[in-house]
Each structure stands twice: as structure tokens, then as C-alpha cells.
Amino acid sequence: GPPGTGKTSGARLLSRIVKHLGFLSKGQMYETDREGLVAGYVGQTATKVDAAVESSLGGVLFVDEAYALSQNAFGNDYGAEAVNTLLKRMEDHREDLAVVVAGYTEPMKIFIESNPGLRSRFNRYFHFDHFTPTELFQIFESFCLKSDFIISDDAKEKLADTFDLLYESKNESFGNARVVRNLFEKCVQNQANRIVKLKKITNTIIPNAIQISY
């Protein structure tokens, strides 16, 4: 699915679920990507994959943007070596290792189809959709709640319009919750800039609501 939709958080929850179901002994999640698995020289890739697997035993090995392993951008085949080594280690440790791969929808389809071993071993899929404007607003509210901010009525109206526009103009790379977090941080910055300009600051003067400034 798209970025910022909770794929990594979902993998963390999955690691805890399979641990409590008794399928894994520890339930931790080790997160990595192409850089963490692929080396630049012959013979080093298998070592990096082995290290990642060792850190994941008893839990979940999470490979983000896994399709990068099949994208030969460096003129070598070390990504394919990483995939083949990983498939072998998955078989060796199938009793106490779970592997989750994640990334954009279409590139992940191509990645899974690039190797018969991937197709046979990765046969459970979770699809993450873009958040709706209402859900984006709820995420913004959760950021405010955690930081003890109150959203003014004017800000609520502007936020609703903003999230509608963002949703209508989204593409596959739209950041979803990450965009919301960036907007929240910008609002906090705007509020701080307003406060710092006050000549005298008291508890009654300090704004207690986040307002959007454009």
C-alpha cells in the first residue's frame, strides 16, 4: 500500500499476535531494507542477510520497500543474491521466524512475481488503502490530544477543506499520516511564532488552540 498508511505498525502488531498465539518464541520485530541486506562486494550479501535473520529469530524480519531487492540499479545481481539467501534462511528457520515484506502495491506485485520462491512463500497479503479525509482529520486530532492542544472551530473547518483537497489530488506516493504529522508540526510552529511576538505572556493570553496559517 501507499506510504504512511501503517504498514510498519501493522507488522509490529502482527509480531505480537503470532507471539501470543505461540508461533514465535520472542515476538520482536527487526526492521531492514535493501541497504541492510545487500552489500557492494561479492560474498558480503549473504553475511548481511544472515545477520538480519539472526537478529530476527524468534520474531519477525520486516523488509521495507522490498521491491528494491529486485531492482538492479547498480549493475550487479547482489539483490537477487539477497533474495535467494533469505529464502534459504526462511526454510532453515521456518519453525521460529516470520518474514514480512512491504512496499507500494504495484512494485510489490512485480517483486513477488520475480522469483518462484517468493510466490510460494509469500501467500498472505494485507492491502492498505489511502486514508479518507475523515480519517486524516482523526489522525490530526490524535496528535493534538497527545500534545494537549485544542483545535479551534475555524481550524477544524480549514483542516476539513485541506484534507479534502489533499485526498482529491493524491497519488500513489501521497504520505497520508506523514503528511498529517508534518501539518500538525507546522501548526505548532505557527502557534509558537505567534506567542513569541507577544509583549506580555500570561496564562489567559497564551493561545490554547491550534489555528492554521496560510
Secondary structure, 3 states (H helix, E strand, C coil): CCCCCCHHHHHHHHHHHHHHCCCCCCCCEEEECHHHHCCCCCCHHHHHHHHHHHHHCCCEEEECCHHHHHCCCCCCCHHHHHHHHHHHHHHHCCCCCEEEECCCHHHHHHHHHCCHHHHHHCCCCCCCCCCCHHHHHHHHHHHHHHCCCEECHHHHHHHHHHHHHHHHCCCCCCCCHHHHHHHHHHHHHHHHHHHHCCCCCCCCCCCCEECCCC
